[in-house]
């Protein structure tokens, strides 16, 4: 009879011993870490002024030097002794380069501080010697946006100054941060690096390109100031009718002459009037836009309409995913529009987005939604269900290169914008 097949062999004694030893070492290491944790953190905090001078390259060189010496000690290889000593000696030689004090007076200026995308902007770095003696040549680093500008400052006599001019890329709408300016001392290999911060960051606002619209958006927001609605209220300025007094009515609304004639208290009723309130919304979900250029066109449409509404002194709220823009002045709106960025997965639907961002806002008379070409028109129509019958809904659907047109889908006016230059003409034709 053949021996039955074995599904698995039992672990050997040696393997069991190794596992037991490994678990014991791990438990010992955890216990040692708990004991040495607090003193180790305190020691690391005290050593931070020294360790932060060592750059990433320096840490790699130090680690390679120690590893080389350990390899030489373990295997007796003389070549690794020379390698380890050379690497560690390079660190020692770099130490004198980080010593010394600098007394600088540094200023960073951006002229102008606000530009339209595509316009030219220049920066100015001014370095002065605020000390009593001459300075040695040094190096300054200035982050500009995603880049890093490096400047070599020559030796300066007491009171001397050095000026550097640089161009700021403004081909795309953004908020470009210049600074902080930092002086750098260290060796040429970059093993040790000591920096001193001299300035705070400075912002350059690159505004979106906008189209100039006619006052009152030429019909888009037609003088709703004081427009009478069909809502009956007890307090307003447009008289509607008289009714019998009910407990709780304000005595100031009692019409005494009629009350005396009829022998019954009569109070005034009014038709509610309202002041125009416009809400501009832009869903910034990246999947709703066919390209980055289409997203930029949508921001330009949003900013163009918002700026004109502010100039018309109409109450306005402008909201995007996670950002409510300031509307006190056109400049404030354009500054905040420079910060709009595409998002991903913030809301499930456009209706959820609009409902969330407008729930704390006053009831609007006009809602304008600006969206990309990949957002179905049916989704835009769902926005109108969030507001009452007195609210007009307009959707600006940007589609780069498409023929501009105006259509009516249910109670929503849908405006297709193919290029920014067509916006003034389209807005003149809108009848929400």
C-alpha positions as CSV (number, residue, x, y, z in Angstrom):
1,X,0.0,0.0,0.0
2,X,1.4,3.3,-1.0
3,X,2.2,6.0,1.6
4,X,-0.6,8.6,1.6
5,X,0.2,12.1,0.1
6,X,1.3,14.6,2.7
7,X,-0.5,18.0,2.5
8,X,2.3,19.8,4.4
9,X,5.3,18.9,6.5
10,X,5.5,20.1,10.1
11,X,7.9,23.0,10.8
12,X,11.4,22.0,11.8
13,X,12.8,22.7,15.3
14,X,15.2,25.2,13.9
15,X,12.4,27.2,12.2
16,X,10.4,27.2,15.4
17,X,13.4,28.5,17.3
18,X,14.0,31.3,14.8
19,X,10.4,32.4,15.0
20,X,10.5,32.4,18.8
21,X,13.8,34.4,18.8
22,X,12.4,36.9,16.3
23,X,9.3,37.5,18.4
24,X,11.5,38.0,21.5
25,X,13.8,40.5,19.8
26,X,10.8,42.4,18.4
27,X,9.2,42.6,21.9
28,X,12.6,43.7,23.4
29,X,12.9,46.4,20.7
30,X,9.4,47.8,21.4
31,X,10.1,47.9,25.1
32,X,13.5,49.6,24.6
33,X,11.7,52.1,22.3
34,X,9.2,52.9,25.0
35,X,11.9,53.4,27.6
36,X,14.1,55.5,25.4
37,X,11.3,57.3,23.5
38,X,11.0,60.4,25.6
39,X,14.8,61.0,26.2
40,X,15.4,60.3,22.5
41,X,12.8,62.9,21.4
42,X,14.3,65.4,23.8
43,X,17.8,64.7,22.5
44,X,16.6,65.0,18.9
45,X,15.0,68.4,19.7
46,X,18.2,69.7,21.2
47,X,20.2,68.4,18.3
48,X,17.9,69.9,15.7
49,X,19.8,73.1,15.2
50,X,22.7,70.9,14.1
51,X,21.0,68.2,12.2
52,X,18.8,70.5,10.1
53,X,22.0,72.0,8.6
54,X,22.7,68.6,7.0
55,X,21.0,68.4,3.6
56,X,19.5,65.2,2.1
57,X,22.7,64.7,0.1
58,X,24.7,65.1,3.3
59,X,22.6,62.5,5.1
60,X,23.1,60.1,2.2
61,X,26.9,60.7,2.2
62,X,27.0,60.2,6.0
63,X,25.0,57.0,5.8
64,X,27.2,55.7,3.0
65,X,30.3,56.5,4.9
66,X,29.1,54.7,8.0
67,X,27.9,51.7,6.0
68,X,31.3,51.5,4.2
69,X,33.2,51.5,7.5
70,X,30.9,48.9,8.9
71,X,31.3,46.7,5.8
72,X,35.1,47.0,6.1
73,X,35.0,46.0,9.8
74,X,32.8,43.1,9.2
75,X,34.5,41.6,6.1
76,X,38.0,43.1,6.4
77,X,37.9,44.9,3.0
78,X,40.4,47.7,3.0
79,X,38.8,49.4,0.0
80,X,35.7,50.2,2.0
81,X,37.9,51.8,4.7
82,X,39.2,54.4,2.2
83,X,35.7,54.9,0.8
84,X,34.2,55.5,4.3
85,X,36.9,57.8,5.4
86,X,36.7,59.8,2.2
87,X,32.9,60.3,2.5
88,X,33.1,61.3,6.2
89,X,36.1,63.6,5.5
90,X,34.0,65.4,2.9
91,X,31.4,66.2,5.6
92,X,34.1,67.4,8.0
93,X,35.6,69.7,5.3
94,X,32.1,71.2,4.7
95,X,31.6,72.4,8.2
96,X,33.6,75.7,8.0
97,X,31.4,76.8,5.1
98,X,28.3,77.1,7.2
99,X,29.8,79.4,9.8
100,X,29.5,83.2,9.7
101,X,26.8,85.9,10.2
102,X,25.2,88.1,7.6
103,X,23.5,91.4,8.2
104,X,21.3,91.9,5.2
105,X,18.3,94.2,4.5
106,X,16.3,92.4,1.8
107,X,13.1,93.5,0.0
108,X,11.1,91.7,-2.6
109,X,8.7,93.8,-4.9
110,X,6.4,92.7,-7.6
111,X,5.3,95.3,-10.2
112,X,2.5,95.4,-10.7
113,X,0.9,93.3,-8.0
114,X,-2.1,92.5,-10.1
115,X,-2.1,91.6,-13.8
116,X,-4.3,89.9,-16.4
117,X,-3.2,86.5,-17.7
118,X,-0.7,87.1,-20.5
119,X,0.5,90.5,-19.3
120,X,4.0,91.2,-18.2
121,X,5.0,91.3,-14.6
122,X,8.5,92.0,-13.2
123,X,10.0,91.3,-9.8
124,X,12.7,93.2,-8.0
125,X,15.1,91.9,-5.3
126,X,17.0,94.5,-3.3
127,X,19.7,93.4,-1.0
128,X,21.5,95.9,1.3
129,X,24.3,95.5,3.8
130,X,22.9,96.5,7.2
131,X,26.1,95.6,9.1
132,X,29.2,97.7,10.1
133,X,31.6,95.7,7.9
134,X,31.9,94.4,4.4
135,X,30.0,91.2,3.5
136,X,31.4,88.2,1.6
137,X,29.8,87.0,-1.6
138,X,26.7,85.0,-0.8
139,X,23.8,83.3,-2.5
140,X,20.1,84.1,-2.2
141,X,17.3,81.8,-3.1
142,X,13.8,83.1,-4.0
143,X,10.9,80.7,-4.7
144,X,8.7,82.1,-7.4
145,X,5.6,80.0,-8.0
146,X,6.7,76.5,-8.7
147,X,10.2,77.6,-9.6
148,X,13.3,78.7,-7.7
149,X,15.4,81.7,-8.6
150,X,19.0,81.9,-7.4
151,X,21.0,85.1,-7.2
152,X,24.6,85.7,-6.4
153,X,25.1,88.7,-4.2
154,X,28.6,90.2,-4.5
155,X,30.6,91.6,-1.6
156,X,28.9,94.7,-0.3
157,X,30.5,97.6,1.6
158,X,28.7,99.0,4.7
159,X,25.5,100.5,3.4
160,X,26.0,99.1,0.0
161,X,23.1,97.7,-2.1
162,X,22.6,95.2,-4.8
163,X,19.6,94.9,-7.1
164,X,18.3,92.0,-9.2
165,X,15.4,92.1,-11.6
166,X,13.5,89.0,-12.7
167,X,10.5,88.2,-14.9
168,X,7.4,86.5,-13.4
169,X,5.6,84.0,-15.7
170,X,2.0,85.1,-16.0
171,X,0.7,83.1,-19.0
172,X,-1.9,81.4,-16.8
173,X,-4.4,82.6,-14.2
174,X,-3.0,81.9,-10.7
175,X,-1.9,83.4,-7.5
176,X,1.9,83.4,-7.7
177,X,3.8,83.5,-4.4
178,X,7.3,85.0,-4.5
179,X,9.4,84.3,-1.4
180,X,10.4,84.0,1.3
181,X,13.9,85.2,0.3
182,X,16.6,83.1,2.0
183,X,20.4,83.4,2.1
184,X,22.2,80.2,1.8
185,X,25.6,79.3,3.3
186,X,27.2,75.9,2.6
187,X,29.8,73.9,0.6
188,X,29.8,73.5,-3.1
189,X,28.8,69.9,-2.9
190,X,25.6,70.8,-1.0
191,X,26.4,68.5,1.9
192,X,25.7,71.1,4.5
193,X,23.3,74.0,4.1
194,X,22.3,76.8,6.4
195,X,19.6,79.2,5.4
196,X,18.4,82.5,6.9
197,X,14.9,83.8,6.0
198,X,14.9,87.6,5.3
199,X,11.4,88.3,3.9
200,X,7.8,87.2,4.0
201,X,6.1,85.8,0.9
202,X,4.6,88.3,-1.6
203,X,1.6,87.5,-3.7
204,X,1.0,88.3,-7.4
205,X,-2.6,88.0,-8.6
206,X,-2.9,86.9,-12.2
207,X,-6.5,87.7,-13.0
208,X,-8.6,85.8,-15.6
209,X,-9.2,87.5,-18.9
210,X,-12.6,89.1,-18.8
211,X,-15.1,90.6,-21.2
212,X,-16.6,94.0,-20.6
213,X,-20.4,93.8,-20.4
214,X,-22.9,96.6,-20.6
215,X,-24.5,98.0,-17.4
216,X,-27.2,95.8,-15.8
217,X,-25.9,93.0,-18.0
218,X,-28.3,94.4,-20.6
219,X,-31.3,92.5,-19.5
220,X,-29.7,89.6,-17.6
221,X,-30.5,91.3,-14.3
222,X,-33.3,93.6,-15.2
223,X,-33.8,96.2,-12.5
224,X,-35.4,93.9,-9.9
225,X,-34.9,96.7,-7.3
226,X,-38.2,97.1,-5.6
227,X,-40.0,94.7,-7.9
228,X,-43.4,93.7,-6.5
229,X,-44.1,90.0,-6.0
230,X,-47.3,88.2,-5.4
231,X,-46.4,87.3,-1.9
232,X,-48.7,89.1,0.7
233,X,-47.0,90.4,3.8
234,X,-47.9,92.5,6.8
235,X,-45.0,94.9,6.5
236,X,-43.8,96.5,3.2
237,X,-44.3,99.6,1.1
238,X,-46.7,98.4,-1.7
239,X,-50.3,98.6,-0.3
240,X,-52.6,95.7,-1.3
241,X,-55.8,95.6,0.8
242,X,-57.4,95.8,4.2
243,X,-58.4,92.9,6.4
244,X,-59.9,92.3,9.8
245,X,-57.6,92.6,12.8
246,X,-56.2,89.4,14.2
247,X,-54.5,88.9,17.6
248,X,-50.8,89.5,17.2
249,X,-51.0,92.1,14.4
250,X,-48.9,95.2,14.9
251,X,-50.9,98.2,15.9
252,X,-48.9,100.4,13.5
253,X,-50.6,98.6,10.6
254,X,-54.2,99.5,11.9
255,X,-56.1,101.7,9.5
256,X,-57.9,103.9,12.1
257,X,-60.1,105.8,9.7
258,X,-61.6,102.7,8.2
259,X,-61.8,101.1,11.7
260,X,-63.8,104.0,12.9
261,X,-66.2,103.9,10.0
262,X,-66.8,100.1,10.1
263,X,-66.7,99.7,13.9
264,X,-64.1,96.9,13.5
265,X,-60.3,97.1,13.6
266,X,-58.9,96.8,10.1
267,X,-55.2,96.4,9.3
268,X,-53.3,97.0,6.1
269,X,-51.8,94.2,3.9
270,X,-49.0,94.7,1.5
271,X,-47.5,93.1,-1.6
272,X,-44.0,92.0,-0.8
273,X,-41.3,93.9,-2.7
274,X,-37.7,92.6,-3.0
275,X,-34.3,93.8,-3.8
276,X,-32.4,91.8,-6.5
277,X,-30.2,89.1,-5.2
278,X,-28.0,87.2,-7.7
279,X,-26.1,84.0,-7.1
280,X,-23.3,82.9,-9.4
281,X,-22.2,79.3,-9.0
282,X,-19.6,77.3,-10.8
283,X,-19.1,73.6,-10.2
284,X,-15.3,73.0,-10.6
285,X,-15.4,69.2,-10.9
286,X,-12.7,68.5,-13.5
287,X,-14.7,65.8,-15.2
288,X,-17.2,68.5,-16.3
289,X,-14.6,70.2,-18.5
290,X,-13.2,68.9,-21.8
291,X,-9.8,70.6,-21.3
292,X,-7.9,73.0,-19.1
293,X,-8.6,75.8,-21.6
294,X,-12.3,75.2,-21.3
295,X,-12.1,75.4,-17.5
296,X,-10.3,78.8,-17.9
297,X,-13.0,80.0,-20.2
298,X,-15.6,79.1,-17.6
299,X,-13.7,81.1,-14.9
300,X,-13.5,84.1,-17.3
301,X,-17.3,83.9,-17.9
302,X,-17.9,83.8,-14.2
303,X,-15.6,86.7,-13.5
304,X,-17.0,88.8,-16.4
305,X,-20.6,88.5,-15.2
306,X,-19.6,88.9,-11.5
307,X,-17.6,92.1,-12.1
308,X,-20.4,93.8,-14.0
309,X,-23.1,92.8,-11.4
310,X,-20.9,94.4,-8.7
311,X,-20.6,97.5,-10.8
312,X,-24.3,97.6,-11.1
313,X,-24.5,97.6,-7.2
314,X,-26.6,94.4,-7.2
315,X,-26.3,92.1,-4.3
316,X,-24.2,89.2,-5.4
317,X,-22.8,85.9,-4.0
318,X,-20.3,83.9,-6.0
319,X,-19.5,80.3,-4.9
320,X,-17.5,77.4,-6.2
321,X,-16.6,74.0,-4.7
322,X,-15.1,74.9,-1.4
323,X,-14.6,78.6,-2.1
324,X,-16.9,81.6,-1.6
325,X,-15.5,84.6,-3.5
326,X,-15.5,88.1,-2.0
327,X,-17.8,90.5,-3.8
328,X,-17.2,93.8,-2.0
329,X,-15.3,95.2,-5.0
330,X,-14.5,94.0,-8.6
331,X,-10.8,93.7,-7.5
332,X,-11.7,91.5,-4.6
333,X,-13.7,89.2,-6.8
334,X,-10.9,89.0,-9.4
335,X,-8.3,88.3,-6.7
336,X,-10.4,85.4,-5.4
337,X,-11.2,84.1,-8.9
338,X,-7.4,83.7,-9.4
339,X,-7.6,81.0,-6.7
340,X,-10.2,78.8,-8.4
341,X,-8.8,75.4,-9.1
342,X,-10.4,72.2,-10.6
343,X,-11.6,69.7,-8.0
344,X,-12.3,66.0,-8.0
345,X,-15.1,64.1,-6.3
346,X,-16.3,67.0,-4.0
347,X,-20.0,66.4,-4.8
348,X,-22.0,63.6,-6.3
349,X,-24.2,65.8,-8.4
350,X,-24.5,69.4,-9.4
351,X,-27.8,69.7,-7.6
352,X,-26.1,68.6,-4.3
353,X,-23.3,71.1,-4.9
354,X,-25.7,74.0,-5.5
355,X,-27.9,73.1,-2.6
356,X,-25.0,72.9,-0.2
357,X,-23.3,76.2,-1.2
358,X,-26.5,78.2,-1.3
359,X,-28.4,77.0,1.7
360,X,-27.1,79.8,3.9
361,X,-27.6,82.5,1.3
362,X,-30.6,84.8,0.9
363,X,-33.3,83.7,-1.5
364,X,-32.1,84.8,-4.9
365,X,-34.0,86.5,-7.7
366,X,-31.6,85.1,-10.4
367,X,-29.3,82.1,-10.2
368,X,-26.6,81.8,-12.8
369,X,-24.7,78.5,-13.2
370,X,-21.4,78.3,-15.2
371,X,-20.4,74.8,-16.2
372,X,-18.4,72.8,-18.7
373,X,-19.4,71.0,-21.9
374,X,-19.2,67.6,-20.3
375,X,-22.0,68.4,-17.8
376,X,-25.3,67.2,-19.2
377,X,-28.0,69.9,-19.7
378,X,-30.4,67.7,-17.8
379,X,-28.1,68.0,-14.7
380,X,-28.2,71.8,-15.1
381,X,-32.0,71.8,-15.2
382,X,-32.1,70.2,-11.7
383,X,-30.8,73.4,-10.3
384,X,-34.1,75.2,-10.9
385,X,-35.9,72.8,-8.6
386,X,-34.0,74.1,-5.6
387,X,-35.5,77.6,-5.7
388,X,-39.0,79.0,-5.8
389,X,-41.1,80.1,-8.7
390,X,-39.9,83.7,-8.4
391,X,-36.3,82.7,-9.1
392,X,-35.0,82.8,-12.6
393,X,-32.3,80.3,-13.6
394,X,-29.7,80.8,-16.3
395,X,-27.0,78.3,-17.3
396,X,-23.9,79.3,-19.1
397,X,-22.4,76.2,-20.7
398,X,-18.9,76.8,-22.0
399,X,-17.8,74.7,-25.0
400,X,-14.6,75.8,-26.5
401,X,-14.9,76.5,-30.2
402,X,-18.6,75.7,-30.4
403,X,-21.2,78.0,-32.1
404,X,-22.6,80.3,-29.5
405,X,-26.4,80.0,-29.0
406,X,-29.2,80.5,-26.6
407,X,-31.8,77.8,-26.0
408,X,-34.7,77.3,-23.6
409,X,-34.9,74.0,-21.7
410,X,-37.9,73.9,-19.4
411,X,-37.7,77.0,-17.2
412,X,-34.0,77.3,-17.6
413,X,-32.2,79.5,-20.2
414,X,-29.1,77.7,-21.5
415,X,-26.4,79.9,-23.1
416,X,-23.7,78.1,-25.0
417,X,-20.4,80.1,-25.0
418,X,-17.8,79.1,-27.6
419,X,-15.4,82.0,-27.0
420,X,-15.1,84.9,-24.5
421,X,-15.5,87.6,-27.2
422,X,-19.1,86.3,-27.8
423,X,-20.2,86.8,-24.2
424,X,-21.3,90.5,-24.4
425,X,-23.5,89.7,-27.4
426,X,-25.0,86.7,-25.7
427,X,-25.7,88.5,-22.5
428,X,-27.6,91.2,-24.3
429,X,-29.9,88.6,-25.8
430,X,-30.6,86.7,-22.6
431,X,-34.2,87.0,-21.3
432,X,-34.3,84.9,-18.1
